[in-house]
Amino acid sequence: MGALRWRMGTFRIAVQERGTRRWRPVRGWIAGPFGIHCPGPYGGFVLTHLPTGSQVIELRRRRACQEIAEELLALRLHLDSPDFQEVVAGSPDAALVPPLLRRYLDAQHTRKGA
């Protein structure tokens, strides 16, 4: 893998409860501006943007979350922004993000059916 060094730790995710944004601590893997945690007992992993606590993508494999984090890190995005809309929308490589996410989601569904 590339530049990110993953370690176990606790980080906060943003959750919506009754129309209010709240912070919830979770345990998982942390590297750079990203965190990965398992949201429940049924498997799967969520890649989170740490400055905003926002979910980037949920995939079945932690390794896939790590790979997409590396690819996002290589793009020209505003990853330090506390506003998730600005992270992508205001970035020079904004147009590259949706196809990247779609590629990982499609690959996940292809493997499941194989």
C-alpha positions in Angstrom: 0.0 0.0 0.0 0.9 3.6 -0.2 1.4 6.6 2.1 -1.2 5.9 4.7 -0.1 4.0 7.9 -3.1 2.5 9.6 -3.3 2.1 13.4 -6.1 1.1 15.8 -7.8 4.0 17.7 -11.0 5.7 18.5 -12.5 8.5 16.3 -15.8 10.3 16.0 -18.5 9.8 13.4 -21.4 12.1 12.7 -24.8 10.7 13.1 -28.2 12.3 12.5 -30.7 11.8 15.4 -34.1 13.5 15.2 -32.7 16.1 12.7 -29.7 16.9 14.9 -26.1 16.1 14.0 -24.4 14.3 16.9 -21.0 12.8 17.4 -20.5 9.2 18.3 -17.1 7.6 19.2 -16.2 4.4 17.4 -13.2 2.1 17.5 -11.4 1.3 14.3 -8.4 1.9 12.0 -7.1 5.5 11.6 -4.7 6.9 9.0 -4.4 10.5 7.8 -7.8 12.1 7.3 -9.6 8.7 7.3 -11.0 6.2 9.7 -12.5 2.8 9.1 -14.9 1.0 11.4 -17.3 -1.9 11.4 -20.8 -0.5 12.0 -22.5 -3.7 13.3 -22.3 -7.4 13.8 -23.1 -8.3 10.2 -19.8 -7.3 8.7 -18.9 -4.5 6.3 -16.7 -1.5 6.9 -17.3 2.2 6.7 -14.7 4.6 5.4 -15.1 7.9 7.2 -13.6 11.4 6.5 -12.3 12.3 10.0 -12.5 16.1 10.0 -16.2 16.0 9.2 -17.1 12.6 10.6 -18.9 11.9 7.3 -19.3 8.5 5.7 -17.4 8.2 2.4 -18.4 4.7 1.5 -19.4 1.4 3.0 -17.8 -1.8 1.6 -17.6 -5.4 2.6 -13.8 -5.5 2.9 -11.6 -3.3 5.1 -8.8 -3.7 2.5 -11.0 -2.1 -0.1 -11.7 0.8 2.2 -7.9 1.2 2.7 -7.3 1.1 -1.1 -10.0 3.8 -1.8 -8.6 6.0 0.9 -5.2 5.8 -0.8 -6.7 6.7 -4.1 -8.6 9.6 -2.6 -5.5 10.9 -0.8 -3.7 11.0 -4.2 -6.4 13.3 -5.7 -6.5 17.1 -5.3 -9.2 17.3 -2.7 -9.7 19.6 0.3 -9.3 16.7 2.8 -8.6 19.0 5.7 -11.8 20.9 5.4 -14.4 20.6 8.2 -17.2 21.0 5.6 -17.8 17.8 3.8 -19.4 19.5 0.8 -16.2 21.5 0.3 -14.0 18.4 0.5 -15.2 17.2 -2.9 -17.3 19.9 -4.6 -14.8 22.7 -4.2 -11.8 20.6 -5.3 -10.0 20.5 -8.6 -10.5 16.7 -8.9 -14.1 16.7 -7.8 -15.3 15.0 -11.0 -13.0 12.0 -10.4 -14.6 11.0 -7.1 -18.0 9.6 -8.1 -16.5 7.2 -10.7 -14.0 6.1 -8.2 -16.6 5.3 -5.6 -18.8 3.6 -8.3 -15.9 1.4 -9.3 -15.4 0.1 -5.8 -19.2 -0.5 -5.3 -19.4 -2.3 -8.7 -16.4 -4.5 -7.9 -18.0 -5.4 -4.6 -21.2 -6.5 -6.3 -19.3 -8.4 -9.1 -17.4 -10.4 -6.5 -20.6 -11.2 -4.6 -22.2 -12.7 -7.6 -19.2 -14.6 -8.8 
